[in-house]
Amino acid sequence: MADRTGRSDDSLAKEFDTAMLSIYERALAEARYPAVRFLQMLNEHGGVETANRLLPSMSQGFEELWNRKRLDLTMEALIIRSQWRSLFTPEQLKIAEDRLRDCGYAGPWS
């Protein structure tokens, strides 16, 4: 299946893998947070499956980035962006949005 831009789900998932790796690298460089387990999960399962596994409950990484005032570097902030929304269910998107709002994240919201 293809999205509105004509990309296949597989192509979009690969792009999401890269985006997830990018937030890991930015968290390390900008917030000095070495999310070792997150990186391990990305390497083992890819971005979408890592998000599926971490999303049901607030992860240690989310808490660390919240404490460092860098919610923009969380997986939740990434998946609510418009280009990735089609990779997740409405329920998963609601979890991410609610978690971010509950923690005072101001956006961007898509």
N, C-alpha and C positions, 0 to 999 in steps of 0.2 A: 504494500500500500504506500502511496505517496502523500506528502502533506501539500499545503497550498503552493509551496515553491517548487514542487515536483521532486523533492528529495524523498528517498525511500526511508522507511522507519530505521533500517539498518544504518544508513548514511547519517541520519539524524542522531542515532544513538552513539555513533563514533564521534560525531562532533560534540556530543554531550560529554563523552569520556574526556576529550581534550579540555572542555570547559571546567570539568571537575578537577582535573589535574592543575589547571590554572589557579583555581581558588586555593588548592593546597599550597602551591608555590607562593602565592600572594600572602597567605596566612603566615607562612614561614618568614618571608621577607619583610612584610609590613607590620605584622603583629607579633612576630617572634614566637609563633606557635607551631611547634613541630608535631603535626598530626600524623604520627607514625602509623597508628592502626588504620586511619582513614586511607593513607597511601597504600598500605598493604591490601586493604579491601578493594581499592580501585584496581590494583594490579591483578588481583585474583578473580574479581567478579565483573569489572567494568563499572561505568558510572551509574547506569540505570539500576542495576541490581544492588549496588552499594546504597543508593538512595532508598530503594525498596526495603532494604534491611535496617537502615538507620532511622527512617522516618517515623515508625510507630511510636517511639518514645524519644524524649529529649536526650541527645547524645552528649558525651563528655566534651566533644569538640564544640558543639553549639554553646554549652555553658562556658567554656573557656573563651570563646570569641565574644560572647555576651559580656563577660567580665572585663574583657579588653576593649569593649565598646566598638566591636567590629562585626556586627551582625551582617553587614554587607558581604562578608567573606564566608557566610554559612552556606551549606548545601541548600537549605530552605530558601534563602534569598535567590539562589541560582535557579531552582526549579520553578519558581513562580513567574519567571520572565517569559514573555510571550513565545519566544522561539522554542522553549522546552516543554511547554504545558501539555502538548499532545502526547508526550511520553508517559504521562501520569494520569491516574484516575481523578475524577472530581473530588473524591474523598481524600486522596493523598494531597491534592492541592489545598484543600480546606485545612488539613492538619498543618501544613507548612505555613499557610497564611495566618491561621489562628496563633500558632506558636510565635511567629514574628510580631504580630500585633500585640500579643500578651506581654511581650518583652520590650515594647515601645519602638519597634522598627517603623520608620517613617516612609520607606519605599526605596526605590521605585516599585510599583505594583504591576508589572507586566512589561 
